[in-house]
Amino acid sequence: MNRQSQLHWAQVKVGILVLVALAILIGVIMNLEEGMGLFASQVKFRATVVHTQGLKVGGPVRMNGVDIGNVHRIAIAQDSPNVEILFTVQKAVAPHIHRDAKISIRPMGLLGDKFLEILPGSQTEPALEPGSVLVGEAESDLTNLASGATATLDNVNSVLREMQKILVRLNEGQGTASKLLSDPALYEQSKKAVQNIEIASEKGVALLEKVEKGQGTIGQLMTDKELYVRANQAVKELNALAGKLNDQNGTLARLADPTLYKRLDNLTSRGEQLLAKVEGNQGTAGKLINQDELYQRADKLLTEVESLIDDVKKNPTKYFKFSVF
């Protein structure tokens, strides 16, 4: 009896141990489904993305490269065709997720596994409330890169085919480029052009050497210190002249006086009036300038006076009588 009791008790202890182990295993599995940590408190959030890119339930949730939670559920949203992701994070980390936070689905490596990356947002924003929805995006994986690479290869092949056509035309001597490669006359012309450029370059170097040595007009202008001093003195004199012109007590400033301007304007007006009178035969000056009759009479009188003087010179006795007694 004692042996049977001991055997029965041993079986009971084994059963209890198995039950405890199963309970612990079930608790761990359920805890992993809810989030990281065995007994740590979790906070739930939601996210919406266009495509999961292969993200699986139970996948890690990371922030700044640290695992802080797990993906709990992935399903199509009720109000849109987008994908809704339910995930949990550690309660101690939740206050660091701000209102402007975002999520991104990123590949873990080359094997195709994905994880949910949380971008915490700005610290100036308040903390995100539990249960809030984050807007997310998926980074390009190798599949997208392969599809993009296929399109790129197609473009490269198209470009290579076009280049092949161009090379065929060059070999057949078609087009301007082919003539540039195969025409001897054009080669000779290019050679002469290069020679002319070399000659011009040599002349330019020689000219620069003369300038550096102070030869020629340009060289003297560049090296003559006396010319520099004279130019500097001329600039100083020009500055002094400009200062005098800008002086309010100078002649130029006085010419800008409104009183002087009025006097000059009045004088100009009077001159115009005088010219108008002269042109209108008014006054003595106007008649002297515009009346031909007066000119003719004066010319006739001058002619008669000249004739009288000549006659007096020739026959003085006719006009003057002399007697001794």
BALO-881846 format. One record per residue: x, y, z of N, C-alpha, C in turn. Coordinates in steps of 0.05 Angstrom, whole numbers, plus 5000, padded with zeros to 4 digits. Layout:
BEGIN
{pt {X,Y,Z},{X,Y,Z},{X,Y,Z}};
...
***
This chain:
BEGIN
{pt {5017,4976,5000},{5000,5000,5000},{5017,5025,5000}};
{pt {5038,5024,5016},{5055,5048,5018},{5068,5053,4991}};
{pt {5075,5031,4978},{5089,5035,4952},{5069,5045,4931}};
{pt {5045,5035,4931},{5025,5045,4913},{5019,5075,4918}};
{pt {5017,5082,4944},{5012,5110,4951},{5034,5128,4941}};
{pt {5058,5119,4944},{5081,5135,4935},{5080,5138,4905}};
{pt {5074,5116,4891},{5072,5117,4862},{5050,5136,4853}};
{pt {5027,5134,4866},{5004,5152,4860},{5012,5181,4865}};
{pt {5025,5186,4887},{5033,5214,4893},{5053,5224,4873}};
{pt {5071,5207,4864},{5091,5215,4844},{5077,5223,4818}};
{pt {5056,5206,4810},{5041,5213,4786},{5026,5239,4789}};
{pt {5015,5244,4813},{5001,5270,4817},{5021,5293,4815}};
{pt {5044,5291,4826},{5064,5312,4824},{5072,5317,4796}};
{pt {5075,5296,4780},{5083,5299,4752},{5060,5313,4737}};
{pt {5035,5305,4743},{5013,5318,4730},{5011,5348,4737}};
{pt {5015,5354,4763},{5014,5382,4771},{5036,5398,4757}};
{pt {5060,5386,4756},{5082,5400,4742},{5076,5405,4713}};
{pt {5064,5385,4700},{5057,5388,4672},{5036,5410,4668}};
{pt {5016,5410,4686},{4995,5430,4685},{5007,5458,4689}};
{pt {5025,5461,4709},{5038,5487,4713},{5054,5496,4689}};
{pt {5068,5477,4677},{5084,5483,4653},{5066,5492,4630}};
{pt {5043,5477,4627},{5025,5485,4606},{5012,5512,4611}};
{pt {5006,5518,4636},{4995,5544,4643},{5015,5567,4637}};
{pt {5039,5561,4645},{5060,5581,4640},{5063,5585,4610}};
{pt {5064,5563,4594},{5067,5565,4565},{5044,5580,4553}};
{pt {5019,5574,4562},{4996,5588,4551},{4997,5618,4558}};
{pt {5006,5624,4583},{5008,5652,4590},{5029,5667,4574}};
{pt {5051,5653,4569},{5072,5666,4552},{5062,5671,4524}};
{pt {5048,5651,4513},{5038,5654,4485},{5018,5677,4484}};
{pt {5000,5678,4503},{4980,5699,4503},{4993,5726,4507}};
{pt {5014,5727,4524},{5028,5752,4529},{5043,5761,4504}};
{pt {5055,5742,4490},{5069,5749,4465},{5050,5759,4444}};
{pt {5025,5749,4445},{5005,5758,4426},{4997,5787,4432}};
{pt {4997,5794,4457},{4990,5821,4465},{5013,5840,4463}};
{pt {5038,5831,4467},{5060,5850,4466},{5085,5838,4479}};
{pt {5106,5856,4480},{5132,5847,4491},{5130,5846,4521}};
{pt {5146,5829,4533},{5148,5827,4562},{5129,5807,4573}};
{pt {5136,5794,4594},{5120,5773,4605},{5097,5784,4621}};
{pt {5102,5803,4638},{5081,5814,4654},{5079,5845,4652}};
{pt {5092,5856,4632},{5092,5885,4628},{5065,5894,4618}};
{pt {5057,5918,4626},{5031,5930,4617},{5035,5940,4588}};
{pt {5014,5937,4572},{5016,5945,4544},{4995,5966,4538}};
{pt {5001,5983,4517},{4982,6003,4508},{4977,5998,4478}};
{pt {4952,5998,4470},{4944,5992,4443},{4942,6017,4426}};
{pt {4951,6015,4401},{4948,6036,4381},{4939,6022,4355}};
{pt {4930,6039,4337},{4922,6029,4311},{4937,6045,4290}};
{pt {4941,6033,4266},{4954,6046,4244},{4940,6038,4218}};
{pt {4941,6056,4198},{4929,6050,4172},{4951,6053,4151}};
{pt {4953,6033,4133},{4972,6034,4111},{4958,6025,4086}};
{pt {4969,6031,4063},{4958,6022,4038},{4964,5992,4033}};
{pt {4988,5983,4041},{4996,5955,4037},{5013,5947,4060}};
{pt {5011,5922,4068},{5027,5912,4091},{5055,5904,4083}};
{pt {5060,5900,4057},{5086,5892,4047},{5096,5867,4060}};
{pt {5078,5849,4068},{5086,5824,4080},{5089,5824,4110}};
{pt {5080,5845,4124},{5081,5846,4153},{5063,5825,4165}};
{pt {5072,5810,4185},{5057,5788,4197},{5048,5795,4225}};
{pt {5026,5782,4234},{5017,5785,4262},{5039,5773,4280}};
{pt {5046,5787,4301},{5067,5779,4319},{5094,5792,4312}};
{pt {5094,5807,4289},{5119,5820,4281},{5126,5842,4301}};
{pt {5152,5848,4304},{5161,5867,4324},{5153,5896,4317}};
{pt {5149,5912,4338},{5145,5940,4335},{5170,5954,4348}};
{pt {5183,5971,4332},{5208,5983,4341},{5206,6013,4340}};
{pt {5222,6025,4358},{5225,6055,4358},{5254,6061,4364}};
{pt {5266,6075,4346},{5295,6081,4348},{5312,6056,4349}};
{pt {5303,6035,4336},{5318,6010,4335},{5314,5991,4358}};
{pt {5296,5998,4377},{5291,5982,4401},{5263,5969,4399}};
{pt {5261,5943,4405},{5235,5930,4405},{5219,5939,4429}};
{pt {5195,5950,4423},{5178,5961,4444},{5150,5948,4444}};
{pt {5144,5930,4425},{5118,5918,4424},{5115,5898,4401}};
{pt {5091,5890,4396},{5085,5871,4375},{5060,5878,4360}};
{pt {5058,5868,4335},{5034,5870,4319},{5013,5850,4329}};
{pt {4989,5860,4335},{4968,5842,4346},{4948,5833,4326}};
{pt {4940,5850,4307},{4920,5842,4287},{4924,5859,4262}};
{pt {4919,5846,4239},{4921,5859,4213},{4895,5853,4197}};
{pt {4881,5873,4188},{4856,5868,4174},{4850,5893,4157}};
{pt {4831,5889,4138},{4822,5911,4121},{4804,5929,4138}};
{pt {4808,5955,4135},{4792,5974,4151},{4763,5973,4142}};
{pt {4745,5981,4160},{4716,5980,4154},{4707,6002,4136}};
{pt {4720,6026,4138},{4710,6049,4123},{4727,6055,4099}};
{pt {4747,6038,4092},{4764,6043,4069},{4778,6017,4061}};
{pt {4789,6016,4037},{4804,5992,4029},{4832,5991,4041}};
{pt {4840,6010,4057},{4866,6009,4069},{4868,5987,4090}};
{pt {4892,5981,4098},{4897,5960,4118},{4899,5973,4145}};
{pt {4885,5961,4165},{4886,5971,4192},{4903,5951,4209}};
{pt {4922,5963,4223},{4940,5946,4239},{4936,5954,4268}};
{pt {4931,5934,4285},{4929,5937,4314},{4955,5927,4326}};
{pt {4968,5945,4341},{4993,5937,4354},{4994,5948,4382}};
{pt {5012,5936,4398},{5015,5944,4426},{5044,5952,4430}};
{pt {5048,5971,4449},{5074,5980,4457},{5075,5980,4488}};
{pt {5099,5980,4498},{5102,5981,4527},{5091,6007,4539}};
{pt {5078,6004,4561},{5065,6028,4574},{5085,6049,4581}};
{pt {5110,6041,4588},{5130,6061,4596},{5140,6077,4572}};
{pt {5136,6065,4547},{5146,6078,4523},{5124,6095,4511}};
{pt {5099,6090,4517},{5077,6104,4504},{5078,6134,4507}};
{pt {5086,6146,4530},{5087,6175,4532},{5107,6188,4512}};
{pt {5126,6172,4501},{5145,6184,4482},{5135,6184,4454}};
{pt {5111,6173,4449},{5099,6174,4423},{5080,6198,4422}};
{pt {5086,6218,4405},{5072,6243,4405},{5050,6243,4384}};
{pt {5035,6265,4384},{5011,6266,4367},{5018,6266,4337}};
{pt {5041,6277,4330},{5049,6278,4302},{5066,6254,4294}};
{pt {5065,6232,4310},{5081,6208,4304},{5070,6195,4279}};
{pt {5088,6179,4266},{5080,6164,4243},{5092,6136,4245}};
{pt {5082,6117,4228},{5093,6090,4228},{5102,6084,4200}};
{pt {5121,6065,4198},{5131,6057,4172},{5137,6027,4173}};
{pt {5130,6013,4152},{5136,5984,4150},{5162,5981,4136}};
{pt {5181,5968,4149},{5208,5966,4138},{5217,5938,4138}};
{pt {5235,5930,4119},{5245,5903,4119},{5267,5899,4140}};
{pt {5267,5875,4151},{5287,5868,4172},{5313,5859,4159}};
{pt {5312,5849,4134},{5336,5839,4121},{5328,5831,4093}};
{pt {5346,5814,4082},{5341,5804,4055},{5321,5781,4053}};
{pt {5313,5770,4077},{5295,5747,4077},{5266,5755,4073}};
{pt {5259,5780,4074},{5232,5789,4070},{5216,5794,4094}};
{pt {5226,5788,4119},{5211,5794,4143},{5209,5824,4147}};
{pt {5187,5833,4158},{5181,5862,4162},{5176,5868,4191}};
{pt {5181,5893,4198},{5174,5902,4225},{5161,5929,4223}};
{pt {5148,5937,4244},{5134,5963,4245},{5151,5983,4260}};
{pt {5159,6004,4246},{5177,6024,4258},{5159,6049,4265}};
{pt {5162,6058,4290},{5148,6082,4299},{5167,6106,4298}};
{pt {5158,6127,4285},{5172,6152,4285},{5159,6169,4306}};
{pt {5172,6174,4329},{5159,6186,4353},{5147,6213,4349}};
{pt {5157,6229,4330},{5147,6256,4326},{5161,6277,4342}};
{pt {5150,6301,4342},{5163,6324,4355},{5157,6324,4385}};
{pt {5177,6331,4401},{5174,6331,4430},{5157,6355,4439}};
{pt {5153,6374,4422},{5136,6397,4430},{5106,6390,4429}};
{pt {5099,6368,4415},{5071,6359,4413},{5064,6342,4437}};
{pt {5039,6342,4445},{5031,6326,4468},{5032,6296,4461}};
{pt {5031,6279,4482},{5033,6250,4478},{5008,6240,4465}};
{pt {5011,6219,4449},{4988,6207,4434},{4971,6191,4453}};
{pt {4945,6195,4451},{4927,6181,4469},{4925,6152,4460}};
{pt {4922,6133,4479},{4919,6104,4473},{4895,6100,4455}};
{pt {4898,6082,4436},{4877,6076,4417},{4876,6094,4392}};
{pt {4894,6114,4391},{4894,6132,4368},{4904,6118,4343}};
{pt {4898,6131,4320},{4906,6119,4294},{4929,6134,4283}};
{pt {4950,6119,4275},{4973,6131,4262},{4973,6125,4232}};
{pt {4981,6145,4217},{4982,6141,4188},{5010,6131,4181}};
{pt {5011,6110,4165},{5037,6098,4159},{5042,6095,4130}};
{pt {5066,6085,4123},{5074,6081,4096},{5093,6057,4096}};
{pt {5096,6044,4073},{5113,6021,4070},{5137,6028,4052}};
{pt {5161,6021,4062},{5185,6026,4046},{5187,6005,4024}};
{pt {5201,6012,4003},{5204,5994,3980},{5222,5971,3988}};
{pt {5212,5946,3982},{5228,5923,3988},{5242,5913,3962}};
{pt {5253,5889,3964},{5267,5879,3941},{5249,5873,3917}};
{pt {5224,5866,3923},{5205,5861,3901},{5200,5886,3885}};
{pt {5195,5909,3899},{5191,5934,3885},{5216,5943,3870}};
{pt {5239,5938,3884},{5264,5945,3871},{5268,5929,3846}};
{pt {5260,5903,3847},{5264,5886,3823},{5247,5895,3800}};
{pt {5221,5903,3806},{5203,5913,3785},{5214,5939,3774}};
{pt {5224,5956,3791},{5235,5981,3781},{5260,5977,3765}};
{pt {5276,5956,3774},{5300,5950,3759},{5294,5939,3732}};
{pt {5272,5924,3729},{5263,5913,3703},{5257,5936,3684}};
{pt {5242,5956,3694},{5236,5979,3676},{5262,5994,3668}};
{pt {5280,5996,3687},{5305,6010,3681},{5321,5994,3660}};
{pt {5322,5968,3663},{5336,5951,3644},{5324,5954,3616}};
{pt {5297,5956,3615},{5284,5959,3589},{5293,5986,3576}};
{pt {5294,6007,3592},{5303,6033,3582},{5332,6031,3572}};
{pt {5349,6017,3588},{5377,6014,3581},{5380,5999,3554}};
{pt {5364,5978,3552},{5365,5962,3527},{5356,5979,3503}};
{pt {5336,5996,3507},{5327,6014,3485},{5349,6033,3477}};
{pt {5362,6044,3497},{5384,6063,3492},{5407,6049,3477}};
{pt {5413,6024,3486},{5435,6009,3473},{5428,6003,3444}};
{pt {5402,5997,3438},{5395,5992,3410},{5398,6017,3393}};
{pt {5390,6040,3404},{5394,6065,3390},{5424,6071,3385}};
{pt {5440,6066,3405},{5469,6071,3402},{5481,6052,3381}};
{pt {5470,6027,3380},{5479,6008,3360},{5473,6018,3332}};
{pt {5449,6030,3328},{5442,6041,3302},{5460,6064,3295}};
{pt {5467,6081,3314},{5485,6103,3309},{5512,6093,3301}};
{pt {5522,6072,3314},{5549,6062,3308},{5549,6050,3280}};
{pt {5527,6037,3272},{5525,6026,3245},{5527,6048,3224}};
{pt {5512,6070,3229},{5513,6093,3211},{5541,6104,3209}};
{pt {5555,6106,3232},{5582,6116,3232},{5601,6098,3215}};
{pt {5598,6072,3218},{5615,6054,3203},{5609,6056,3173}};
{pt {5584,6061,3166},{5576,6063,3138},{5582,6090,3126}};
{pt {5592,6109,3142},{5599,6136,3132},{5576,6154,3128}};
{pt {5554,6150,3142},{5530,6166,3140},{5530,6187,3162}};
{pt {5520,6212,3155},{5517,6232,3175},{5542,6249,3179}};
{pt {5539,6272,3193},{5561,6291,3198},{5582,6278,3215}};
{pt {5573,6264,3236},{5593,6252,3254},{5611,6233,3240}};
{pt {5600,6217,3222},{5617,6198,3207},{5637,6213,3189}};
{pt {5629,6235,3177},{5648,6251,3161},{5670,6263,3178}};
{pt {5662,6271,3203},{5683,6281,3221},{5704,6260,3227}};
{pt {5696,6235,3227},{5714,6214,3234},{5730,6204,3210}};
{pt {5719,6206,3186},{5731,6193,3163},{5740,6212,3141}};
{pt {5733,6237,3141},{5740,6256,3119},{5768,6267,3123}};
{pt {5787,6260,3106},{5815,6271,3109},{5816,6301,3106}};
{pt {5800,6313,3088},{5801,6341,3085},{5793,6356,3110}};
{pt {5772,6345,3123},{5763,6357,3148},{5784,6354,3169}};
{pt {5798,6332,3169},{5820,6328,3188},{5842,6349,3184}};
{pt {5849,6354,3159},{5869,6374,3153},{5861,6402,3162}};
{pt {5835,6408,3157},{5825,6434,3166},{5826,6437,3196}};
{pt {5819,6415,3210},{5820,6416,3239},{5848,6419,3249}};
{pt {5867,6406,3235},{5895,6408,3242},{5905,6436,3239}};
{pt {5897,6449,3216},{5905,6477,3212},{5893,6495,3233}};
{pt {5868,6490,3240},{5855,6506,3260},{5870,6504,3287}};
{pt {5878,6479,3294},{5893,6475,3318},{5920,6490,3317}};
{pt {5933,6489,3294},{5958,6503,3291},{5955,6533,3294}};
{pt {5933,6544,3282},{5928,6572,3285},{5923,6580,3314}};
{pt {5909,6562,3328},{5904,6567,3357},{5930,6567,3372}};
{pt {5948,6549,3365},{5974,6548,3379},{5991,6573,3373}};
{pt {5990,6582,3348},{6004,6607,3341},{5993,6631,3356}};
{pt {5966,6632,3357},{5954,6654,3372},{5961,6653,3401}};
{pt {5962,6628,3412},{5969,6625,3440},{5998,6635,3445}};
{pt {6016,6627,3427},{6044,6636,3430},{6047,6666,3428}};
{pt {6031,6679,3410},{6032,6708,3408},{6021,6721,3433}};
{pt {6000,6709,3444},{5989,6720,3469},{6009,6718,3491}};
{pt {6023,6695,3493},{6044,6692,3514},{6066,6713,3510}};
{pt {6074,6717,3485},{6095,6737,3480},{6086,6765,3487}};
{pt {6060,6771,3481},{6049,6797,3488},{6048,6801,3518}};
{pt {6041,6780,3532},{6041,6782,3562},{6068,6786,3573}};
{pt {6088,6773,3561},{6116,6777,3570},{6125,6806,3566}};
{pt {6117,6818,3543},{6124,6846,3538},{6110,6864,3558}};
{pt {6085,6858,3564},{6071,6875,3584},{6085,6873,3611}};
{pt {6093,6848,3619},{6106,6845,3645},{6133,6859,3646}};
{pt {6146,6861,3622},{6172,6875,3621},{6169,6905,3618}};
{pt {6144,6915,3615},{6140,6944,3612},{6144,6954,3585}};
{pt {6144,6937,3565},{6148,6945,3537},{6121,6952,3525}};
{pt {6122,6972,3507},{6098,6981,3494},{6080,6998,3511}};
{pt {6059,7009,3499},{6042,7027,3513},{6028,7013,3537}};
{pt {6017,6989,3532},{6003,6975,3553},{6022,6968,3575}};
{pt {6046,6959,3568},{6066,6953,3588},{6074,6977,3605}};
{pt {6077,7000,3593},{6083,7024,3608},{6060,7032,3626}};
{pt {6036,7029,3616},{6012,7035,3633},{6011,7017,3657}};
{pt {6020,6992,3653},{6018,6972,3675},{6041,6975,3695}};
{pt {6064,6985,3686},{6088,6984,3703},{6098,7012,3712}};
{pt {6089,7033,3698},{6099,7060,3704},{6087,7070,3730}};
{pt {6103,7073,3751},{6094,7083,3777},{6086,7112,3776}};
{pt {6101,7128,3759},{6095,7156,3757},{6067,7160,3746}};
{pt {6059,7143,3726},{6033,7145,3715},{6012,7139,3736}};
{pt {6018,7119,3753},{5999,7112,3774},{5996,7136,3793}};
{pt {6018,7149,3800},{6017,7172,3818},{6001,7194,3806}};
{pt {6005,7200,3780},{5990,7221,3766},{5960,7214,3765}};
{pt {5955,7189,3759},{5926,7181,3758},{5913,7184,3786}};
{pt {5929,7176,3806},{5918,7179,3834},{5913,7208,3841}};
{pt {5932,7226,3832},{5929,7254,3838},{5905,7266,3822}};
{pt {5901,7256,3798},{5878,7265,3782},{5852,7257,3795}};
{pt {5852,7233,3806},{5828,7224,3820},{5822,7241,3845}};
{pt {5844,7248,3859},{5840,7266,3882},{5829,7293,3874}};
{pt {5840,7304,3852},{5831,7330,3843},{5801,7329,3835}};
{pt {5794,7307,3821},{5766,7303,3814},{5748,7302,3838}};
{pt {5757,7288,3859},{5742,7286,3883},{5739,7314,3896}};
{pt {5761,7330,3896},{5760,7356,3907},{5740,7374,3891}};
{pt {5742,7371,3864},{5723,7387,3847},{5694,7379,3853}};
{pt {5689,7353,3856},{5662,7344,3862},{5653,7355,3889}};
{pt {5672,7357,3908},{5664,7368,3934},{5657,7398,3932}};
{pt {5672,7412,3915},{5666,7440,3911},{5639,7444,3897}};
{pt {5634,7427,3877},{5608,7429,3863},{5585,7423,3882}};
{pt {5589,7404,3900},{5568,7397,3919},{5566,7417,3943}};
{pt {5585,7436,3944},{5584,7455,3966},{5561,7474,3962}};
{pt {5545,7477,3983},{5521,7494,3982},{5528,7524,3978}};
{pt {5552,7531,3986},{5560,7559,3984},{5575,7564,3957}};
{pt {5578,7544,3941},{5593,7547,3916},{5576,7560,3894}};
{pt {5589,7563,3870},{5576,7575,3848},{5553,7558,3837}};
{pt {5557,7532,3836},{5537,7514,3825},{5512,7515,3843}};
{pt {5516,7515,3869},{5493,7516,3887},{5478,7543,3884}};
{pt {5493,7565,3879},{5480,7591,3876},{5464,7591,3850}};
{pt {5475,7577,3829},{5460,7577,3804},{5433,7563,3808}};
{pt {5431,7546,3827},{5406,7532,3833},{5387,7549,3851}};
{pt {5395,7574,3857},{5379,7591,3874},{5353,7598,3859}};
{pt {5329,7595,3871},{5304,7602,3857},{5303,7631,3848}};
{pt {5315,7649,3864},{5314,7677,3857},{5329,7682,3831}};
{pt {5353,7670,3829},{5369,7673,3805},{5355,7661,3781}};
{pt {5341,7639,3786},{5326,7627,3764},{5304,7645,3754}};
{pt {5290,7658,3773},{5269,7676,3765},{5280,7700,3749}};
{pt {5303,7710,3758},{5315,7733,3744},{5323,7725,3716}};
{pt {5335,7701,3713},{5343,7692,3686},{5318,7687,3669}};
{pt {5297,7677,3681},{5273,7673,3666},{5260,7699,3657}};
{pt {5261,7719,3674},{5250,7745,3668},{5267,7758,3645}};
{pt {5294,7755,3647},{5311,7766,3627},{5306,7753,3600}};
{pt {5302,7727,3600},{5297,7712,3576},{5270,7721,3563}};
{pt {5250,7726,3580},{5224,7734,3570},{5226,7762,3557}};
{pt {5241,7780,3570},{5245,7807,3559},{5260,7806,3532}};
{pt {5280,7788,3531},{5295,7785,3506},{5277,7775,3484}};
{pt {5259,7756,3490},{5240,7746,3470},{5221,7768,3461}};
{pt {5212,7785,3480},{5194,7806,3472},{5209,7827,3454}};
{pt {5234,7832,3460},{5249,7851,3444},{5253,7840,3415}};
{pt {5260,7814,3414},{5263,7802,3387},{5237,7802,3372}};
{pt {5215,7798,3386},{5189,7798,3372},{5183,7826,3361}};
{pt {5190,7847,3376},{5187,7874,3366},{5204,7880,3342}};
{pt {5229,7870,3343},{5247,7874,3321},{5237,7861,3296}};
{pt {5228,7835,3299},{5217,7821,3277},{5191,7833,3266}};
{pt {5176,7847,3284},{5151,7860,3275},{5155,7888,3266}};
{pt {5180,7897,3260},{5185,7924,3250},{5178,7946,3270}};
{pt {5178,7939,3295},{5171,7958,3316},{5197,7970,3326}};
{pt {5197,7997,3330},{5220,8010,3340},{5242,8015,3319}};
{pt {5262,8030,3327},{5283,8038,3308},{5299,8014,3299}};
{pt {5306,7996,3318},{5322,7973,3311},{5307,7955,3292}};
{pt {5281,7953,3296},{5265,7936,3278},{5264,7947,3250}};
{pt {5261,7973,3248},{5260,7986,3222},{5287,7984,3208}};
{pt {5309,7988,3224},{5336,7987,3212},{5341,7959,3201}};
{pt {5330,7938,3214},{5336,7911,3206},{5318,7901,3183}};
{pt {5293,7909,3184},{5273,7897,3166},{5265,7914,3142}};
{pt {5269,7941,3143},{5260,7958,3121},{5282,7962,3100}};
{pt {5278,7953,3076},{5298,7955,3055},{5300,7984,3045}};
{pt {5279,8000,3046},{5280,8028,3036},{5299,8044,3052}};
{pt {5299,8040,3079},{5318,8055,3096},{5346,8047,3089}};
{pt {5350,8021,3084},{5377,8012,3077},{5386,8025,3050}};
{pt {5368,8026,3031},{5375,8037,3005},{5381,8067,3008}};
{pt {5365,8082,3024},{5371,8110,3028},{5398,8115,3041}};
{pt {5403,8098,3061},{5429,8101,3074},{5451,8095,3055}};
{pt {5448,8074,3039},{5469,8067,3020},{5473,8089,2999}};
{pt {5450,8101,2990},{5453,8123,2971},{5467,8147,2983}};
{pt {5459,8153,3008},{5472,8176,3021},{5502,8171,3025}};
{pt {5510,8146,3033},{5538,8140,3036},{5552,8142,3010}};
{pt {5539,8133,2988},{5552,8135,2962},{5556,8164,2954}};
{pt {5537,8181,2959},{5540,8209,2952},{5562,8222,2968}};
{pt {5564,8215,2994},{5585,8227,3010},{5612,8218,3000}};
{pt {5614,8193,2993},{5640,8183,2982},{5647,8198,2956}};
{pt {5627,8202,2939},{5632,8217,2914},{5641,8246,2919}};
{pt {5628,8258,2939},{5636,8286,2946},{5664,8287,2956}};
{pt {5671,8267,2973},{5699,8268,2984},{5719,8264,2961}};
{pt {5713,8246,2942},{5732,8242,2920},{5734,8268,2903}};
{pt {5712,8281,2899},{5713,8305,2882},{5728,8328,2896}};
{pt {5725,8329,2923},{5740,8349,2938},{5770,8344,2936}};
{pt {5777,8318,2937},{5805,8312,2936},{5816,8319,2908}};
{pt {5800,8314,2887},{5810,8319,2860},{5809,8350,2854}};
{pt {5789,8364,2862},{5786,8392,2855},{5782,8408,2881}};
{pt {5802,8412,2896},{5798,8426,2921},{5792,8456,2916}};
{pt {5803,8467,2894},{5799,8495,2889},{5770,8501,2882}};
{pt {5756,8481,2875},{5728,8484,2868},{5711,8490,2893}};
{pt {5721,8481,2915},{5706,8484,2940},{5720,8503,2959}};
{pt {5746,8506,2956},{5761,8523,2975},{5777,8543,2958}};
{pt {5776,8568,2965},{5790,8589,2951},{5811,8601,2971}};
{pt {5836,8604,2961},{5858,8614,2977},{5869,8640,2964}};
{pt {5874,8660,2979},{5886,8685,2969},{5906,8695,2989}};
{pt {5928,8706,2978},{5949,8716,2996},{5942,8744,3005}};
{pt {5930,8758,2987},{5923,8786,2995},{5893,8788,2993}};
***
